[in-house]
Amino acid sequence: MRRLGLLLAFLLSSAHGLKPSLDARGVVTHGPRTLRAVALTFDADMTPGMEAELRRGQVRSFYDAGVVQALENTHTPATFFLTGMWAQVYAQQARALAQSPEFEIENHSYDHPGFAQPCYGLKPVTQTQKAAEIERAQRAIEAVTGVKPQYFRFPGGCATEADVQLAEAQGLQVVHWDVVGGDVNQPDPERITRQVLERVRPGSIVVLHVSGGHAPATGQALPAIIAGLKARGYTLVTVQHLLGH
């Protein structure tokens, strides 16, 4: 996941700058710039093609235990956006994430399609299928983890205003990001660390991945990212905490 979707059109803020930023479609991209806090978020992607790779043994795993270990070792809060398919394939890991008091679990669609096209080669879906994708993921995640997500993130950040309204109709606030970690297909953890630390600002929401496989070095990069953010005076929080919900 390496782009912001549509460009930010305008920012909404309160008189004191205490509200999160929304783009023209009503998508949260970061928290208050007045707070020296950052939310690390991790997408758990799973497409039918990825599941097939796993079954055939082409990929060892689409779960990076190093990410979770680094977070737990440093008592770092984090937000995980799970696809419903990933939650079902990695049910034990998904439940463990949900049981941690430092983590929150959110919705990232069922099997990671591209809601708006083009979207990095992700499969297109019809308007009817879009609503079902969100609802099916919500049911799957809740069934596996016992958690009912309150936020939704579009795969690839690809969405139209109508797509955002579909998520909102299901009671979900759409949350994207303002810092791309650049961990997809990146084997060098130092490059990931450098990209995050160079781009982060107060209130930033950073997108990384916990799904391993196509993001092989995230777990290796994370200890340096966490240490670097703390050294710069940032407090690490969940999205819910960042947005004040």
N, C-alpha and C positions, 0 to 999 in steps of 0.2 A: 504494500500500500504506500504509494509514493507521491501522491499529489493532493491538493486541497479541494479537488472537485472544481466548483465554480469559484471565480475570484471573489474576494470580499467586496461587497458593494458599499456597505456603510456599517458603522458601529453604533450600537445603542448603549448608552450608559446613563446612570443616574447622575444627579448633580454632584455627588461625591465620588463617582466612579466606582461604585460598589456592586454594580450588576455585571454579569458576564457579557461578553461580546456576542452579538448575533449577526449573521450575514443576512442578505436580502430575503432569504427563504425562511429565516427563523432558526437557523442552525447555530448552536453554541460552538465557538471555535477556541475560546480561552476564557479564563476567569478574570476577576478584577485585576487591573494593572497596578492597583495601589497595594496589593498584597505580595509580599516576597515569598510566594508559595508556588509550587509546581506540582502538577498531577502527571505521574507516569502511568500510561495506559498500554495494555498489551492485547492485541487482537489474536484470537485463536481461530485461524482460518481453516476451513475444510470444504472442498468441492468434491463432487462425485469423482472427478479425475484424480484428485489427491487420495481419496479413499481407495480407488483402484490401484494406485501406485503402492499404497501400504499393503494391500492384500497380496500383490504380486512380489512383495519384498524389494521393490525398487528403492524405497525409502525406509530407513530403519524406524523412524518415528516422526510424528508431527506434534511432539510435545517436548519442549526444552526444559528439562528439570532444573538446569542451571539458573534459569530466570527465577524460578520460585525459591530456589536455595539462596540466591543472592539477596532477594527481598527479605526472606525470613531471617537470614543471618544478621541483617542490619536493621531489622524491625521496621521496614519501609512499607508504608501503606501504598496500595496500587489498585487500579481498576482493570478488570479483565472483561473484554468484549468477546463473548463466545458465540460461534455459530452453533446452531442447534445440533447439526451433524457431529461437530467436534465434541460437544458435550455428551452425545450418545456413544461415540467411539471411545472417548476417554472419560467414561462416567466416574471412575474412581478418582481420577485427578480433578475433575470438575467439582465433585463433592468436597474434596479436600480444600480446594480454593474457597468454596462457599463457606466452609466451616471456620476459616481463619478470620479472626476479628479485625485484621488489618487489610483485608481484601474485600472488594465489592464486585459483583457479577452483573454484567449487562448483556444486551442483545446485539448481535452482529449479523442477523439474518439466519436462515436455516442452512443453506449450502452455498453461500457466497456468490450470488449472481451479480451482474451489472445492471442496476436499476435504470441507469441512464447510459446511453451508448454514444460513442465507443467508451469502453472501460477496461483497458489493459487486457483485452482478450477474454474477459469474463462473459459467461453466457448471458444473452438477453432474456428478459422475462416480460410477459404481457402484464397489463394493468391488474387483471384478476390474480395472476400469479404473484404479483408484488405484495398484495395484501396478505395472501396465504403464506408467503415467505416469512413475513414479520410475525404473523400469528402462530405459525407452526414452530418457529424458533422459540417464541415466548413459552409455548406449551412444553416443548422439549426441555428447555433449560429449567423451567420450574419443576418438571417431573423428576429430573435427575438431581437437582441441587436443593430443591425446596425454596429457592429464591425467585421472586417475581421481579424481573428487571424493570427499571424505571427510565432507562436511557437506551437509545438505539443509535447505532453507527452504520452508515451505508458502506458496503464493500467498495473499496477504492475511493470512497468519498464521492461517488458518482450518484447524483440525485437531482431531480427537478423539483420545483416548488410543489407540484402535485404529489410527488413521492414523499416529500416531507409531511405533507398534510395527511397522507395515509398513515404514517407512523404516529402522528399526533392524534389521529382519530382512535388509535388503539391505546391512548394514554401515555405515549412515550415521547420524551424530549430528545431531539436529535443532537448528538454531541460528536463533533469531529475533532479537529486539532489545529494548532498553529505551528507545531514543530514536527517535522518528519524525521524520524530517527535514521532512515536510510539503511535499515538492516536487511531488507529483502535482497537475496542473492549477493550479499556482501560478506565475504569470508574474513575480512580484516576487522577485528574488534576495535582497534585504535581509531579507525576511520569513523565508525559508528559513534564512539565516545566523543570524538572531536566535533562531529556534526551536531550532536545534541548540545554540547556545552557552548558552541559558538552561536547557536540560534535561539537558545532559551531566553525568555524574558519573564519578569514578574507576571504571574497568572497563567503561564503557558500550560498547554495540554500537549504532552509528547506522545506520539504514536510509535510503538514498537510491536514486536510479535513474540508470542510464547509458543508458536506452532512449529518451531524448529524446521527441519527439512529445507525449505526455501529461505529460511532466515537462520543460517547455521551458527552465527557468532554472537547472537544477542546476549546469551547467558554469560559469555566471556567478557563482553563489554560492560555489563551492568554494574559490577562493583566499582569500576572507575567512574561511571556516570553518576552513581549515587554519591560517591566521595567528592567528585568534582562539584556537584550541585550544592552539597552541604558546605563545601569550602567557600563557595560563592555566597553563602548566607541564605540559601533557599531552604524552606521547610517543605518536605514531601508529604503530599496529602492525596486522598481519593478525590475523584471528580465531584462526588456528592459534597464533600467537605469544601472543596474549592468554590463550588457554586453556592454554598450556603444553604443547602436543602436539608 
